[in-house]
Structure formats: C-alpha cells, structure tokens
Amino acid sequence: MTEKTRIGKTDLYVNKIGLGTNAVGGHNIYPNLNEETGKDVVRTAIDNGINFLDTAFIYGPERSEELIGEVIKEKGNREDIVIATKGAHKFMDGDVVIDNSPHFLKEAVEGSLKRLQTDYIDLFYIHFPDEKTPKDEAVGALKELKDQGKIKAIGVSNFSIEQLKEANKDGYVDVLQSEYNLFKREVEQDILPYTAEHNISFVPYFPLAAGLLGGKYNKDTKFDDGRAKNPLFQGEAFIRNLEKVEQIREIANAKNSEVAHVVLAWYLTRESIDVLIPGAKRPDQVTNNLKTLDVQLTNEDIAKISRIFQA
C-alpha cells in the first residue's frame, strides 16, 4: 500500500507522485496523440497506486478532462481518485482570453464537472490570472462552490506573489501551482517562504525543464520543437546546463537510480512541496516516474544538488 501525503491544509491525501495529463487528449499541445494510449496512461497510473490526476480545460481543449472522466467511470473508483483541474481560458470570436470573473469561474467549474462525469472536483485552480478581476473576489467565487460541495479545495496557478497575497486575503487558497525546477528557482525568493508560512501546498510544473533534467540529452542532441527557442537549450548555456546534469548523474549512479528520479526526489525535500505531477505520454513512463519514491537523499546530497544549480 503506497503511503499517502496530505496536500497542505486540505483533506486530500495522495501518492507523492501524481500524473500530469496534458499529453492525455492534449491535441493542441502535442501533435499526433493517440487517445487510447492516453487512456492507458491514466489506467496505468491508477493501477499502480497513483491517485492524483492533474488536468485542465485548455488541454485539448476539453478532451483531457473527457478522457479522464471516461477512465474513472470505467474503473468505478471515483472516491479513491483526487482530480485537479483548471479553468480561466475563454474562447471569444476565435481568440482565447483569460477570465477570472466569479461568473465565468462558476461556469468553468460546471463545464469541468460535466466533462469529468463527476459531481465534485477535488482541487480546482484558476489557471492564469486575468488583469481586471480582484483576486480575492475570484477566489471568493470558488469558496462559494466549495461551500456547496462542488469543489473540495481551491488552487491558483501562475500567480505572482502580489496576486497570491491578494487571492489569499481571507486565507482560502489551498494550493499554488507554478513553474519551478533546478534551472528556474525564482520562487524560492518570495513565493515558497509565503506558501510555507500559510500552509499552502506548492505544486511545481515543468519539474524536468522540458526534459533537460531527465539526463537523456547530450551536446549533439537536436531539437525541432519549442526547445529549439528555449534559452536553456541554446549555445554555451546548453553545454553548461548539461555539465550540471552530469553532476547529478554521479549522485544517481551511486544510488543505482536515474537522473530524473534524483531531481524529482530533491523537490520533495522542499518545504511546501507535497506532491509532484510529472507528465507521461506512454504507460511505461508512468511506472518509471514512480521509481522516484525509492530514492533516499542524504542531507549532503540535498545540499550538493542545490549548490550545483545555484545561479
């Protein structure tokens, strides 16, 4: 039986390794996705004790939620699964706009409930901040839905420290999801101290920095996707970054582990981080991610990894 951890101050208990599902039905994110493979990814996660699934309206759009809903219905174990989803994107005249208005967020939750074929969502995030809605009003709308039992916990995503403080004015924010990895550590300055102080759980996305922290690339690797424009993957910076990854490989080899597992295990030593949501395009990647839980880092390992990646 996998040991479960509590997400911050919520009543949600999850495996420390969850599943990010933007490759499950996320046709607008990845080309040529096979939906049956996507459903197999979700099935494999559930069958191997992963009970935290992270999705969003914009993955697809809509399709990721629908596929997850189908698998959970087929499995018949809704009460065992913790579903996180996100809303804020709105289609208007062919454009996508971000809307945090109370009216729209309530509509977004209703839409997600239908697609997921469920009568409650465990964790609902405001996916991105808009520029006009006061953030405490936006969160207030989610608090109403929480009081009605439609959602169990309130999250915000991609909020700055100022927006987070405004959103949490009444203490209602349970979870913050933002970008964080060993190459991008800005949240350590102000956001992580704030989340720790207020018992807000921090869920990092892009934890492996588009695969760079997975240890699978070398200086001759060529990229023909978004990574080709990513500064982490360019010129001298790419070479230096690979050298840092090689230092992690020494630690991983000593533990008979993989680079990615050591990196993910390091995040779980950070205050405020209770659960990780690495993605997977194939079922075998799901079971591989779970090997993170076998990695035991010493205090010396933890300090060394932090030092390697100091700016």
TORZAPA-19749 format. One line per field, with one value per residue: y, z negated, x negated of N, C-alpha, C, CB in turn; residue number from 1; residue in one letter. Coordinates in steps of 0.02 Angstrom, whole numbers, plus 50000, padded with zeros to 5 digits. Glycine has a CB too. Layout:
% TORZAPA-19749
nY (Y:...) $
nZ (Z:...) $
nX (X:...) $
caY (Y:...) $
caZ (Z:...) $
caX (X:...) $
cY (Y:...) $
cZ (Z:...) $
cX (X:...) $
cbY (Y:...) $
cbZ (Z:...) $
cbX (X:...) $
seba (NUM:...) $
marke (A:...) $
END
This chain:
% TORZAPA-19749
nY (49940:50106:50241:50384:50563:50718:50853:51005:51105:51044:50916:50817:50671:50600:50499:50537:50551:50608:50624:50717:50771:50829:50769:50680:50675:50804:50880:51004:51034:50933:50856:50725:50637:50485:50438:50323:50273:50377:50357:50235:50274:50342:50237:50151:50229:50235:50099:50074:50138:50276:50414:50545:50654:50773:50893:51002:51124:51180:51086:51009:51082:51035:50897:50816:50815:50749:50620:50574:50573:50470:50357:50350:50328:50203:50130:50142:50194:50322:50389:50358:50430:50580:50722:50855:51003:51141:51309:51456:51500:51568:51558:51678:51744:51672:51700:51670:51714:51766:51742:51783:51812:51799:51748:51683:51588:51505:51452:51384:51284:51209:51162:51082:50984:50917:50865:50783:50694:50692:50734:50816:50911:50883:50973:51133:51244:51418:51448:51542:51711:51847:52019:52105:52061:52072:51974:51914:51916:51828:51707:51703:51667:51534:51488:51492:51388:51285:51281:51234:51106:51073:51088:51035:51090:51240:51312:51412:51464:51505:51632:51788:51841:51951:51940:51818:51847:51937:51853:51765:51835:51810:51691:51578:51508:51353:51286:51320:51321:51327:51368:51283:51230:51155:51237:51351:51447:51553:51563:51527:51639:51724:51668:51530:51543:51613:51523:51418:51479:51502:51380:51334:51224:51191:51158:51108:51144:51089:51015:50945:51027:51035:50912:50924:50903:50770:50694:50636:50695:50751:50850:50845:50828:50867:50984:51003:51064:51168:51180:51216:51354:51387:51466:51388:51284:51327:51357:51402:51403:51288:51188:51212:51185:51050:51001:51022:50934:50816:50809:50779:50653:50579:50567:50498:50378:50323:50286:50192:50237:50344:50501:50586:50537:50567:50707:50735:50681:50770:50887:50849:50866:50997:51130:51151:51080:50948:50855:50790:50813:50739:50723:50605:50518:50389:50227:50158:50261:50313:50214:50218:50347:50327:50268:50365:50371:50278:50333:50386:50529:50599:50726:50785:50755:50830:50962:50970:50956:51072:51168:51143:51195:51328:51493) $
nZ (50000:50049:49966:49914:49935:49860:49942:49910:49812:49842:49855:49933:49981:50051:50164:50169:50294:50429:50579:50720:50849:50979:51096:51117:51220:51254:51381:51436:51385:51403:51556:51650:51550:51476:51425:51359:51308:51220:51129:51080:51013:50904:50846:50811:50717:50612:50584:50527:50408:50411:50368:50394:50511:50631:50728:50855:50923:51041:51098:51239:51324:51182:51205:51129:51000:51031:51071:50955:50871:50932:50908:50768:50741:50800:50719:50598:50472:50414:50287:50238:50309:50333:50411:50499:50582:50700:50739:50838:50962:51101:51247:51370:51509:51588:51526:51382:51220:51052:50907:50748:50684:50561:50612:50731:50683:50608:50708:50777:50688:50686:50818:50816:50723:50795:50905:50840:50787:50655:50488:50406:50390:50341:50326:50383:50492:50526:50680:50747:50703:50734:50795:50736:50634:50460:50357:50236:50249:50355:50298:50196:50263:50291:50162:50128:50209:50152:50027:50068:50099:50224:50261:50178:50137:50156:50284:50357:50503:50582:50523:50470:50328:50272:50324:50269:50132:50129:50174:50069:49963:49874:49827:49901:50001:50051:50129:50234:50400:50498:50613:50581:50564:50556:50637:50639:50518:50455:50374:50250:50185:50138:50151:50108:49970:49927:49955:49871:49745:49740:49750:49878:50010:50129:50297:50417:50591:50751:50696:50742:50832:50974:51008:50998:50872:50863:50900:51024:51137:51246:51300:51437:51464:51559:51578:51633:51592:51475:51389:51462:51465:51335:51208:51118:51193:51283:51369:51278:51153:51152:51154:51031:50946:50970:50913:50779:50760:50779:50661:50572:50619:50567:50432:50449:50509:50405:50324:50394:50479:50584:50667:50676:50573:50458:50465:50455:50329:50253:50259:50177:50054:50025:49931:49921:50039:50077:50168:50331:50509:50629:50807:50932:51083:51118:51053:50990:50948:50842:50740:50727:50674:50544:50480:50419:50287:50225:50204:50090:50021:49945:49820:49862:49999:50038:50012:50097:50226:50230:50227:50349:50439:50408:50459) $
nX (49957:49965:49889:49977:49984:50029:50106:50053:50159:50275:50406:50360:50279:50138:50037:49865:49813:49894:49994:49967:50072:50067:50033:50130:50251:50218:50220:50193:50073:49979:49932:50013:50065:50117:50273:50316:50198:50172:50278:50237:50122:50179:50251:50146:50080:50177:50190:50068:50062:50058:50149:50179:50227:50188:50263:50335:50448:50398:50316:50322:50425:50528:50530:50442:50497:50617:50574:50511:50621:50693:50609:50609:50742:50756:50670:50733:50701:50712:50709:50586:50496:50406:50445:50375:50412:50413:50464:50494:50472:50554:50651:50671:50741:50650:50532:50426:50459:50415:50507:50556:50672:50802:50925:50886:50792:50873:50953:50852:50816:50934:50933:50818:50856:50956:50881:50791:50876:50925:50981:50913:50761:50598:50490:50486:50412:50380:50322:50238:50195:50308:50314:50401:50493:50516:50415:50455:50591:50611:50565:50657:50773:50744:50739:50874:50920:50852:50912:51034:51003:50958:50827:50676:50558:50460:50367:50234:50146:49993:49986:49919:49819:49883:50012:50047:50049:50156:50257:50262:50313:50417:50377:50410:50345:50281:50186:50046:49995:49853:49719:49569:49407:49243:49167:49240:49271:49333:49448:49407:49366:49474:49604:49606:49567:49682:49788:49753:49765:49902:49960:49991:49997:49870:49864:49755:49736:49667:49556:49446:49388:49423:49371:49234:49180:49193:49088:49064:49011:48876:48732:48745:48877:49019:49153:49320:49431:49521:49414:49305:49304:49290:49199:49124:49080:48987:48835:48688:48746:48826:48726:48663:48771:48793:48676:48701:48807:48739:48667:48768:48794:48689:48725:48844:48800:48727:48829:48891:48990:49096:49061:49175:49256:49184:49183:49322:49345:49272:49351:49456:49402:49414:49485:49660:49685:49782:49826:49790:49810:49765:49770:49831:49819:49829:49877:49768:49688:49757:49747:49611:49590:49632:49526:49456:49495:49417:49295:49176:49120:48977:48940:48825:48824:48936:48897:48787:48843:48920:48818:48750:48838:48848:48874) $
caY (50000:50165:50290:50445:50625:50768:50914:51066:51104:51014:50848:50774:50630:50575:50474:50595:50556:50610:50620:50774:50739:50870:50726:50639:50715:50874:50884:51071:51040:50883:50829:50652:50598:50431:50444:50260:50272:50423:50324:50183:50309:50354:50171:50126:50269:50214:50029:50072:50175:50349:50434:50617:50669:50846:50909:51071:51137:51200:51028:50979:51094:50994:50825:50782:50804:50698:50554:50556:50556:50404:50305:50345:50296:50133:50099:50140:50208:50395:50414:50345:50472:50652:50756:50927:51032:51214:51347:51529:51515:51577:51571:51734:51763:51640:51715:51644:51766:51741:51772:51761:51839:51748:51716:51637:51532:51458:51417:51340:51225:51168:51129:51029:50931:50878:50828:50732:50649:50686:50787:50861:50915:50885:51034:51174:51301:51472:51426:51601:51772:51899:52084:52150:52037:52068:51902:51888:51904:51766:51652:51703:51628:51464:51471:51476:51321:51238:51275:51195:51038:51060:51078:51020:51132:51298:51324:51464:51442:51559:51696:51820:51845:52002:51911:51765:51879:51964:51795:51731:51886:51780:51626:51524:51472:51291:51261:51362:51285:51373:51338:51280:51175:51173:51292:51410:51443:51618:51559:51517:51705:51753:51628:51471:51563:51632:51463:51381:51515:51500:51310:51325:51174:51215:51104:51134:51114:51085:50999:50919:51079:51011:50852:50937:50874:50698:50661:50597:50733:50769:50912:50836:50820:50921:50992:51036:51088:51231:51182:51249:51426:51394:51486:51334:51235:51362:51376:51388:51390:51218:51148:51220:51151:50978:50985:51018:50872:50761:50805:50742:50583:50545:50550:50447:50315:50296:50259:50146:50271:50386:50573:50615:50517:50606:50776:50737:50669:50833:50934:50827:50888:51069:51148:51168:51034:50885:50808:50809:50790:50729:50700:50543:50505:50317:50194:50140:50321:50320:50170:50242:50405:50303:50247:50422:50357:50233:50371:50416:50579:50621:50799:50805:50754:50885:51024:50969:50970:51143:51205:51134:51236:51399:51533) $
caZ (50000:50054:49914:49942:49902:49860:49981:49870:49759:49869:49833:49990:49967:50116:50177:50181:50367:50465:50652:50761:50906:51040:51154:51123:51256:51263:51453:51451:51354:51436:51617:51660:51489:51481:51366:51321:51269:51165:51078:51049:50965:50844:50816:50781:50655:50561:50566:50491:50345:50419:50361:50404:50583:50643:50796:50864:50979:51103:51128:51290:51259:51156:51218:51075:50947:51054:51070:50884:50847:50958:50874:50698:50743:50816:50660:50544:50406:50409:50220:50224:50353:50320:50476:50501:50648:50701:50787:50844:51034:51132:51320:51391:51579:51614:51483:51313:51169:50984:50869:50679:50653:50524:50655:50778:50647:50590:50771:50793:50644:50710:50879:50797:50690:50848:50945:50797:50767:50582:50456:50369:50412:50278:50323:50443:50496:50576:50717:50756:50681:50783:50774:50708:50577:50395:50347:50179:50274:50394:50250:50160:50302:50281:50093:50130:50238:50101:49976:50098:50110:50294:50260:50110:50120:50201:50306:50407:50542:50618:50490:50440:50254:50256:50340:50221:50069:50137:50179:50004:49913:49824:49807:49935:50052:50026:50170:50288:50449:50540:50640:50535:50572:50534:50678:50632:50446:50429:50323:50184:50154:50101:50153:50065:49899:49913:49953:49810:49687:49741:49760:49947:50044:50192:50347:50472:50658:50787:50648:50776:50878:51043:51018:50988:50808:50865:50912:51087:51194:51246:51338:51507:51472:51597:51560:51686:51562:51437:51355:51506:51449:51262:51192:51083:51242:51336:51367:51220:51095:51156:51135:50958:50913:50975:50865:50713:50759:50770:50590:50541:50639:50520:50373:50470:50519:50339:50293:50443:50497:50643:50653:50665:50508:50407:50469:50428:50257:50222:50250:50120:49991:50017:49890:49960:50094:50051:50222:50396:50563:50693:50861:50966:51147:51126:50988:50957:50915:50778:50690:50716:50628:50475:50450:50378:50217:50198:50196:50024:50024:49880:49814:49903:50069:50048:50014:50156:50285:50227:50245:50420:50479:50388:50522) $
caX (50000:49923:49901:50006:49965:50083:50092:50061:50209:50336:50421:50343:50220:50117:49970:49822:49805:49958:49988:49987:50106:50075:50024:50190:50301:50195:50203:50168:50006:49936:49960:50017:50078:50165:50315:50318:50135:50184:50319:50194:50079:50219:50265:50084:50069:50224:50174:50004:50067:50060:50220:50185:50226:50190:50284:50357:50493:50363:50282:50366:50457:50584:50526:50408:50547:50665:50542:50502:50688:50711:50570:50630:50808:50743:50638:50783:50672:50706:50693:50515:50455:50405:50440:50363:50418:50401:50502:50483:50470:50620:50647:50714:50729:50589:50474:50428:50447:50414:50562:50561:50732:50840:50975:50853:50762:50927:50969:50796:50821:50990:50911:50771:50895:50988:50832:50761:50930:50922:51021:50869:50691:50559:50449:50497:50366:50383:50263:50195:50229:50325:50287:50451:50532:50481:50403:50494:50659:50609:50561:50721:50821:50727:50759:50946:50928:50827:50965:51088:50979:50940:50754:50654:50500:50453:50299:50219:50089:49958:49996:49860:49825:49934:50078:50059:50068:50224:50302:50265:50330:50460:50349:50447:50305:50252:50131:50020:49955:49814:49658:49512:49361:49175:49142:49285:49281:49353:49500:49376:49355:49531:49665:49602:49574:49752:49831:49735:49793:49976:49981:50015:49955:49842:49856:49715:49741:49604:49503:49387:49364:49432:49330:49163:49160:49204:49024:49065:48984:48805:48720:48763:48949:49052:49224:49359:49494:49514:49349:49255:49303:49284:49130:49089:49056:48950:48764:48646:48790:48845:48668:48655:48827:48780:48624:48734:48845:48691:48650:48824:48788:48644:48765:48893:48765:48709:48891:48922:49053:49091:49056:49242:49283:49148:49208:49390:49340:49248:49408:49497:49370:49427:49543:49721:49699:49809:49840:49763:49855:49730:49814:49813:49853:49836:49886:49705:49661:49793:49717:49543:49592:49643:49463:49434:49510:49365:49233:49165:49066:48949:48935:48767:48848:48983:48857:48744:48886:48937:48757:48735:48884:48851:48870) $
cY (50063:50215:50355:50506:50674:50829:50975:51058:51074:50946:50798:50737:50593:50541:50535:50604:50553:50603:50685:50748:50783:50830:50674:50682:50787:50886:50952:51082:50994:50859:50752:50612:50544:50431:50380:50251:50318:50393:50269:50213:50319:50288:50145:50164:50242:50143:50023:50119:50250:50371:50509:50632:50743:50859:50982:51075:51144:51142:50995:51029:51044:50919:50787:50767:50748:50628:50529:50535:50486:50348:50296:50312:50221:50096:50094:50155:50283:50419:50402:50392:50545:50687:50830:50950:51108:51246:51420:51549:51517:51592:51625:51753:51734:51654:51681:51702:51733:51779:51741:51786:51783:51711:51665:51577:51481:51418:51365:51276:51180:51129:51070:50970:50886:50834:50771:50681:50637:50742:50830:50857:50924:50950:51073:51235:51355:51465:51483:51661:51815:51966:52127:52127:52040:51994:51873:51877:51840:51705:51646:51663:51553:51442:51455:51406:51268:51227:51234:51122:51022:51054:51068:51064:51184:51308:51384:51442:51502:51628:51722:51822:51895:51974:51857:51794:51906:51906:51763:51777:51856:51710:51566:51483:51412:51271:51315:51316:51336:51336:51340:51219:51199:51228:51356:51412:51508:51613:51547:51584:51727:51706:51568:51489:51580:51569:51422:51413:51506:51430:51301:51275:51202:51156:51132:51102:51125:51066:50973:50966:51054:50952:50862:50905:50798:50659:50622:50632:50740:50828:50906:50828:50880:50923:51028:51059:51153:51237:51218:51323:51439:51410:51431:51287:51266:51373:51354:51371:51316:51172:51151:51182:51076:50957:50979:50953:50812:50753:50769:50668:50545:50523:50493:50379:50282:50264:50209:50173:50311:50460:50602:50598:50555:50678:50781:50727:50732:50881:50914:50843:50962:51080:51170:51119:50966:50832:50835:50780:50783:50702:50633:50537:50431:50284:50178:50200:50333:50277:50191:50300:50382:50282:50304:50406:50312:50271:50401:50465:50596:50698:50825:50806:50816:50951:51027:50985:51044:51186:51202:51183:51306:51440:51546) $
cZ (50000:49999:49945:49901:49907:49901:49937:49814:49783:49836:49888:49974:50031:50113:50193:50255:50398:50539:50683:50828:50967:51103:51160:51155:51269:51335:51473:51423:51389:51501:51613:51596:51504:51417:51325:51280:51209:51109:51042:50998:50899:50808:50779:50716:50599:50537:50525:50430:50350:50416:50371:50478:50593:50716:50799:50924:51044:51134:51177:51343:51245:51158:51161:51018:50967:51049:50999:50854:50869:50920:50802:50694:50754:50756:50601:50475:50395:50341:50201:50262:50334:50388:50466:50573:50642:50753:50784:50918:51061:51206:51339:51462:51605:51574:51415:51266:51100:50943:50800:50645:50617:50569:50700:50741:50627:50651:50788:50751:50667:50773:50863:50764:50743:50885:50905:50772:50692:50551:50409:50398:50348:50271:50388:50439:50543:50615:50729:50728:50740:50756:50737:50644:50513:50375:50287:50200:50314:50348:50209:50196:50293:50210:50090:50157:50190:50047:50002:50111:50181:50303:50187:50088:50175:50219:50352:50441:50579:50588:50464:50364:50235:50268:50290:50154:50072:50138:50111:49946:49856:49803:49843:49984:50020:50063:50221:50335:50493:50566:50588:50554:50554:50576:50668:50560:50414:50372:50253:50147:50110:50098:50106:49990:49881:49908:49890:49749:49683:49754:49826:49981:50111:50239:50406:50539:50696:50741:50681:50832:50951:51059:51004:50924:50806:50879:50977:51146:51188:51294:51412:51519:51508:51581:51617:51659:51523:51402:51396:51491:51374:51245:51156:51131:51295:51319:51305:51159:51093:51132:51059:50920:50914:50924:50794:50706:50748:50697:50551:50557:50591:50457:50390:50477:50453:50305:50339:50466:50561:50623:50636:50596:50452:50406:50437:50352:50220:50210:50189:50053:49977:49973:49937:50016:50066:50106:50287:50450:50628:50745:50888:51030:51157:51057:50953:50922:50847:50724:50676:50667:50555:50441:50410:50304:50184:50182:50126:50029:49954:49879:49858:49977:50084:50056:50077:50219:50287:50249:50319:50461:50452:50451:50542) $
cX (49955:49941:49927:49985:50024:50061:50107:50111:50276:50350:50405:50277:50201:50049:49926:49805:49874:49945:50012:50014:50113:50062:50080:50244:50280:50173:50176:50098:49957:49969:49966:50026:50129:50208:50319:50254:50142:50225:50280:50146:50116:50234:50204:50069:50113:50207:50111:50004:50062:50133:50231:50174:50234:50206:50304:50404:50454:50324:50331:50389:50513:50571:50492:50457:50595:50635:50531:50569:50709:50674:50595:50699:50800:50713:50686:50756:50662:50683:50620:50468:50462:50393:50428:50374:50416:50446:50482:50484:50542:50611:50697:50695:50663:50527:50482:50413:50448:50465:50565:50625:50771:50890:50942:50823:50815:50949:50915:50799:50877:50970:50864:50807:50927:50938:50800:50812:50930:50964:50979:50798:50649:50520:50460:50452:50392:50318:50213:50232:50250:50302:50338:50486:50491:50475:50441:50567:50662:50608:50625:50774:50808:50745:50834:50957:50903:50880:51024:51068:50959:50864:50733:50596:50491:50379:50294:50154:50059:49969:49929:49870:49879:50004:50097:50082:50139:50275:50314:50284:50372:50437:50380:50404:50271:50188:50111:49981:49919:49753:49603:49470:49291:49144:49182:49309:49307:49404:49470:49368:49413:49591:49661:49602:49646:49796:49816:49768:49868:50004:50017:49969:49932:49832:49816:49734:49676:49546:49440:49363:49363:49385:49256:49137:49173:49140:49019:49032:48908:48794:48738:48838:48978:49126:49260:49427:49479:49447:49297:49249:49293:49211:49091:49054:49010:48877:48727:48688:48809:48788:48659:48710:48817:48726:48653:48773:48799:48670:48705:48817:48741:48681:48813:48859:48747:48770:48925:48990:49043:49089:49124:49269:49249:49173:49277:49389:49316:49306:49449:49465:49383:49489:49599:49735:49719:49815:49811:49809:49817:49780:49791:49853:49866:49843:49820:49673:49694:49759:49645:49542:49598:49579:49431:49442:49458:49300:49230:49106:49042:48950:48878:48786:48890:48946:48815:48784:48904:48877:48743:48776:48893:48838:48799) $
cbY (50000:50199:50304:50440:50655:50789:50916:51123:51175:51005:50842:50815:50579:50632:50421:50588:50500:50675:50560:50824:50716:50930:50690:50611:50716:50891:50868:51124:51023:50823:50849:50628:50643:50363:50465:50200:50293:50486:50295:50145:50378:50391:50120:50134:50344:50216:49988:50091:50151:50372:50414:50657:50629:50878:50862:51119:51200:51259:50977:50950:51166:51009:50812:50826:50869:50713:50556:50614:50607:50400:50323:50415:50327:50127:50139:50074:50172:50427:50381:50273:50461:50672:50745:50945:51010:51229:51339:51550:51462:51634:51505:51795:51840:51660:51791:51586:51823:51748:51763:51784:51873:51780:51770:51673:51557:51496:51468:51376:51247:51212:51178:51056:50961:50924:50875:50765:50582:50690:50758:50843:50974:50826:51018:51195:51278:51545:51397:51611:51812:51900:52122:52164:51966:52109:51890:51937:51963:51766:51661:51774:51647:51451:51530:51528:51316:51264:51345:51227:50990:51116:51140:50948:51089:51362:51263:51536:51387:51560:51689:51892:51863:52066:51883:51722:51935:52006:51744:51698:51944:51776:51617:51553:51520:51236:51196:51420:51237:51435:51374:51276:51146:51112:51273:51406:51423:51661:51502:51483:51758:51818:51603:51431:51623:51680:51420:51379:51589:51547:51288:51394:51107:51254:51077:51123:51143:51152:50948:50850:51102:51068:50828:51013:50909:50683:50615:50581:50803:50708:50932:50775:50810:50911:51032:50989:51033:51235:51111:51239:51457:51329:51548:51296:51202:51429:51448:51448:51435:51200:51173:51295:51170:50959:51040:51079:50864:50772:50875:50770:50578:50592:50612:50467:50326:50352:50317:50075:50318:50373:50610:50590:50441:50604:50800:50684:50611:50866:50935:50753:50875:51103:51205:51237:51029:50897:50796:50783:50840:50681:50752:50481:50532:50287:50130:50110:50384:50299:50097:50263:50450:50246:50224:50486:50326:50177:50427:50360:50643:50593:50820:50756:50689:50890:51030:50900:50926:51163:51178:51061:51202:51416:51600) $
cbZ (49938:50123:49873:49944:49933:49788:50047:49914:49733:49946:49812:50055:49909:50167:50236:50142:50395:50449:50680:50772:50884:51038:51150:51052:51218:51215:51495:51424:51279:51388:51678:51696:51431:51492:51386:51370:51314:51191:51110:51102:50995:50862:50870:50830:50668:50587:50629:50537:50300:50487:50292:50360:50620:50623:50818:50875:50966:51089:51072:51256:51256:51194:51282:51048:50933:51126:51108:50844:50871:51034:50874:50664:50798:50877:50640:50543:50398:50425:50167:50242:50428:50267:50518:50477:50683:50715:50775:50812:51072:51096:51360:51343:51587:51683:51474:51303:51173:50952:50906:50639:50706:50466:50697:50818:50585:50559:50830:50782:50571:50726:50925:50750:50644:50897:50970:50738:50804:50556:50417:50293:50464:50275:50313:50450:50518:50542:50784:50832:50634:50798:50835:50758:50590:50339:50338:50119:50318:50440:50203:50149:50378:50294:50044:50175:50305:50069:49956:50164:50089:50339:50293:50104:50111:50168:50342:50373:50593:50690:50432:50469:50222:50298:50411:50211:50051:50202:50227:49989:49945:49851:49735:49971:50083:50032:50206:50262:50493:50499:50704:50461:50645:50536:50752:50682:50413:50485:50339:50192:50207:50133:50224:50081:49885:49967:50017:49801:49691:49794:49702:49986:50054:50181:50370:50458:50697:50822:50599:50805:50859:51093:51086:50987:50751:50917:50856:51105:51197:51266:51332:51535:51403:51674:51494:51746:51515:51385:51339:51580:51472:51226:51148:51039:51276:51350:51373:51205:51097:51228:51171:50938:50947:51046:50866:50703:50825:50815:50560:50565:50712:50501:50347:50536:50561:50295:50277:50412:50439:50691:50714:50719:50497:50421:50543:50461:50242:50267:50312:50125:49994:50085:49838:49988:50141:50020:50229:50406:50572:50685:50916:50920:51205:51164:50999:51007:50960:50786:50714:50782:50646:50475:50505:50396:50210:50247:50250:49970:50061:49869:49741:49891:50082:49990:49951:50164:50283:50156:50206:50443:50483:50329:50513) $
cbX (50048:49930:49835:50083:49901:50102:50134:50081:50221:50330:50494:50336:50234:50115:49969:49757:49758:49996:50027:49928:50174:50028:49956:50214:50365:50138:50265:50216:50009:49921:49917:49956:50102:50130:50386:50327:50075:50218:50383:50155:50056:50285:50288:50025:50084:50297:50167:49948:50014:50026:50244:50134:50281:50122:50342:50296:50535:50316:50258:50427:50484:50646:50489:50350:50586:50687:50475:50471:50738:50694:50495:50631:50852:50695:50576:50815:50604:50773:50738:50498:50475:50350:50504:50290:50484:50327:50577:50416:50428:50661:50660:50708:50729:50578:50465:50376:50501:50342:50630:50501:50777:50877:51012:50799:50724:50988:50975:50729:50834:51052:50877:50717:50949:51024:50777:50727:50925:50849:51079:50868:50678:50512:50373:50572:50297:50391:50285:50177:50182:50403:50262:50502:50557:50519:50329:50490:50682:50546:50500:50745:50817:50653:50742:50984:50889:50761:50990:51110:51032:50966:50716:50634:50435:50482:50273:50212:50109:49980:50047:49849:49758:49922:50079:49996:50019:50229:50273:50199:50367:50532:50357:50505:50251:50302:50151:49974:50000:49792:49637:49535:49362:49131:49144:49346:49217:49382:49549:49308:49342:49553:49678:49539:49528:49779:49820:49659:49775:50002:50026:50019:49993:49776:49926:49641:49802:49588:49528:49401:49293:49420:49339:49149:49197:49255:49011:49137:49016:48761:48647:48727:48984:49041:49231:49368:49525:49568:49326:49274:49369:49308:49132:49138:49115:48983:48758:48601:48853:48866:48604:48657:48893:48758:48568:48782:48885:48630:48639:48893:48763:48586:48804:48926:48701:48680:48939:48929:49076:49151:49026:49290:49273:49071:49211:49434:49293:49193:49453:49510:49294:49437:49525:49715:49637:49877:49916:49690:49913:49670:49818:49827:49811:49776:49925:49656:49670:49867:49719:49511:49652:49692:49414:49473:49579:49350:49227:49150:49091:48876:48925:48708:48889:49033:48812:48711:48951:48959:48698:48751:48951:48798:48906) $
seba (1:2:3:4:5:6:7:8:9:10:11:12:13:14:15:16:17:18:19:20:21:22:23:24:25:26:27:28:29:30:31:32:33:34:35:36:37:38:39:40:41:42:43:44:45:46:47:48:49:50:51:52:53:54:55:56:57:58:59:60:61:62:63:64:65:66:67:68:69:70:71:72:73:74:75:76:77:78:79:80:81:82:83:84:85:86:87:88:89:90:91:92:93:94:95:96:97:98:99:100:101:102:103:104:105:106:107:108:109:110:111:112:113:114:115:116:117:118:119:120:121:122:123:124:125:126:127:128:129:130:131:132:133:134:135:136:137:138:139:140:141:142:143:144:145:146:147:148:149:150:151:152:153:154:155:156:157:158:159:160:161:162:163:164:165:166:167:168:169:170:171:172:173:174:175:176:177:178:179:180:181:182:183:184:185:186:187:188:189:190:191:192:193:194:195:196:197:198:199:200:201:202:203:204:205:206:207:208:209:210:211:212:213:214:215:216:217:218:219:220:221:222:223:224:225:226:227:228:229:230:231:232:233:234:235:236:237:238:239:240:241:242:243:244:245:246:247:248:249:250:251:252:253:254:255:256:257:258:259:260:261:262:263:264:265:266:267:268:269:270:271:272:273:274:275:276:277:278:279:280:281:282:283:284:285:286:287:288:289:290:291:292:293:294:295:296:297:298:299:300:301:302:303:304:305:306:307:308:309:310:311) $
marke (M:T:E:K:T:R:I:G:K:T:D:L:Y:V:N:K:I:G:L:G:T:N:A:V:G:G:H:N:I:Y:P:N:L:N:E:E:T:G:K:D:V:V:R:T:A:I:D:N:G:I:N:F:L:D:T:A:F:I:Y:G:P:E:R:S:E:E:L:I:G:E:V:I:K:E:K:G:N:R:E:D:I:V:I:A:T:K:G:A:H:K:F:M:D:G:D:V:V:I:D:N:S:P:H:F:L:K:E:A:V:E:G:S:L:K:R:L:Q:T:D:Y:I:D:L:F:Y:I:H:F:P:D:E:K:T:P:K:D:E:A:V:G:A:L:K:E:L:K:D:Q:G:K:I:K:A:I:G:V:S:N:F:S:I:E:Q:L:K:E:A:N:K:D:G:Y:V:D:V:L:Q:S:E:Y:N:L:F:K:R:E:V:E:Q:D:I:L:P:Y:T:A:E:H:N:I:S:F:V:P:Y:F:P:L:A:A:G:L:L:G:G:K:Y:N:K:D:T:K:F:D:D:G:R:A:K:N:P:L:F:Q:G:E:A:F:I:R:N:L:E:K:V:E:Q:I:R:E:I:A:N:A:K:N:S:E:V:A:H:V:V:L:A:W:Y:L:T:R:E:S:I:D:V:L:I:P:G:A:K:R:P:D:Q:V:T:N:N:L:K:T:L:D:V:Q:L:T:N:E:D:I:A:K:I:S:R:I:F:Q:A) $
END
